[in-house]
């Protein structure tokens, strides 16, 4: 089973950019049922390969994307990707093994070419086991990113707790400095906000 990589993407741009964003992140109505049989309608993002800013895929006679693994790896940056929430200027979700770097790059290029050359996009992402965390920035038709791996995160934890972080039972211990998981969360979120 693939590690999930959770990501959050935020767009900063003018009104024209946000209109383009809303149009690009096209949703459709889907009927769902609750456990008790009650039906409801939710709005969900179109399949990523069908969004207007993504490269066109090849489809079989039933409309299914052919060779979806290669399409996603080459055009999204992960072997699959689920976008769960789409808001006025942001979206979030999770993908397999890596962040959807290419997907956000295509979105950035679309907004740059058609709506607002001055916009910027920031994506934060983290592996579910924090094997790595990262921040990607898209601005002025350019892209860069920075990542920390688990060793880098361990070093940051060592600054707070010292060498005790190397103990096998470290995560179960109680410390004056605070709960290790909460401290690690603070370290990660501070790194996200400062990068």
Secondary structure as UniProt FT lines:
FT   STRAND          4..12
FT   HELIX           15..24
FT   STRAND          27..33
FT   TURN            35..36
FT   STRAND          39..45
FT   HELIX           48..50
FT   TURN            52..53
FT   TURN            61..62
FT   TURN            66..67
FT   HELIX           68..75
FT   STRAND          81..86
FT   STRAND          90..96
FT   HELIX           101..114
FT   TURN            117..118
FT   STRAND          120..127
FT   TURN            128..129
FT   STRAND          132..139
FT   TURN            140..141
FT   STRAND          142..149
FT   HELIX           150..161
FT   HELIX           162..166
FT   TURN            168..169
FT   HELIX           170..172
FT   TURN            176..177
FT   HELIX           180..194
//
